[in-house]
Amino acid sequence: MKKSVLFCFSILLSLSSFTPAFCEEDAQKLEKATSYYNDAIDLYKQDNIPKSIDYFEKALQIKPDFYEAHYNLSQILMSVNKTDEAIKSLEEIAKLKPDDSENLYNLGKLYYKKGYLFKAFENLKKIAVNDPQYDSAKLLIAKIEQRQRELNLEEKINQHHNITDL
């Protein structure tokens, strides 16, 4: 018993020698990413949108799982109609927080805007009935269903025309 306790203790001591360097490196990355993040916020407040976007992206290059940077970046990208870039950022948020209803709604809204009806529907249906975003999601789902019916009708009409053209 003593032997195993000493063995475990020696392993812990050897591992602890690696931990401070690892933690220090992580702390430095977090500090640098946070610095870029704070600068991005300041630049946004100064109405320097392009540079703000650039600084959020720099923060995310250092710390890809920086939720707040993804969130703020996605909000800015949506506000300046950079839809494709906003979708990428929202998709990253969905990986980090799959149940974030605001993100699911925004992603659904942008997918709908791009014409990706199934992707839009898939994100919107994940929003819980008791969530504040639910009513908005429900309205958008109704629009998606209406658009899908229109597309189905157009397809049937086109198929009919193709048959009569023969």
N, C-alpha and C positions, 0 to 999 in steps of 0.2 A: 504494500500500500504506500509506504513512504517513497519507494522508488517511482511509482507512477505520479505521485504528487510533485516530486522534484522534477521529473521529466516534463510534466505539464507546465510547471513554473518556469523552467528553462526555455521552453518553447514560447511562452508568453513574453518573457524578457527579450528573446531574440526578435519576436514580431514587433514589440514595442519600439525597437530601435528603428524600424522602418516607418512607423506611424507618424512621427512628427514631420518628417520630410514630406510624406504624402499629404498630410493635413496642411502643411505650410504651402505646398504647391497649389492645392485646392483653394486655400484662402487667398493666395495671390491672384488666381484666376477669377475668383468671385469678386475680389476688390477691383480688378481691372474691368470686368464686365459691368459691375455696378457703376463704375466711373463713366463708362461709355453710356450706360443707361441714363444716368443723371444728366449728362451732357445732352443727350437726345431730348430729354424732357425740356431742358432749358432752351434748346434750339427750337423746339416746337412752340414754346411760349413766345419766342422772338419771331415767330412766323417763318422760320427758315426750314420749311418742310423737307426739301431734298437732303439737306445735311442731317436733319433729325432722323430721317429714314436710314441714312448711311450709318449713323452712330448706333441705332438700334440693331442694325445688321452686324456691326462690329461686335457688339455685346453678345449677339447670338453665335457668332463664329467662335468666341471664347467659351461660352456657356450655352450650348444648344438647348438645354432644358430650362432656360430662364423664362418661366411662364409670363411674368409681368412684361418682359421685353416683347415677347410674341404678341401679347394682348394689345399693348399700345401700338406696336407696329401695324398690326392688323386693322386697328381702328383708324389710323392715319391713312393707310393704303385704301381702305374703303372710302374715306372722305374725299380722296383725290381721284377716285374711280380707277385705281390700279387693281382691277378685279382679279387678274390672274395671280399677281403677287399676293394679294390679300387672301386668296384661296389657299395658297401654299402656307401662309402663316397660320391661318385658321386650321388647316389640316394638322400642323404641328401641335397646336393647342389641343386638338382632339386626341392626339396620342398621349399628351401629358395629363389631360383631364377629360376623359371620354364622356363624362356626365354633365359637363358645363353647358347648361341649357342656352345661355346667351350665345355661346360659340356655335352650338348646333344650329340655332336659328339663323345666325349670320351666315354660316356655311351653306345652309339650305337656301337662303335668300340669294346668295351669289351663284350657287349652282343653277338655280331657277333662271336667274338673269342670263347665264351663259347657255341655257337650253338643256342642261343636264337634269332632266326631270326625275329620273330614277334616283340619282345621287341626292338630289334635293329632298325627295320624299324619304329616302332612307335616313337622312339626318334628322329631319323634322319629326318623324314618327318615334324617335328616341326620347322626345321631350315628354316628361310625365304630366299627367292630367292635372295634377295639383300645382304645377309650376307656373309662375307668373308669365312665362313665355308661351304657355300652351295655347292661349286664345289667338295670339299672332300666328303661331305655327299652324293652327287649325285653319285659319283663313288662307294661308299660303298653300296648304295641302289642297284646299278646295280649288284654288287657282290652277294648281298642278293637274288635278284630276280633270278640270275643264279643258285645259290645254291638251291633255292626252286624248280626250274624246275628240277634240277638233283634229288632231293629227291622225287619229284612227279613221275619221270620216274622210279626210283628205286622201289618205292611202286607199281607201275603198273607191273613191271617185277616180283616182288615177288608175287603179287596176281596171275599173270599168272602161275607162277611155282607152286603155291599152288593148283590151279585148275587142272593143268595137272598131279600133283602127286596123285590125287584122283583116 
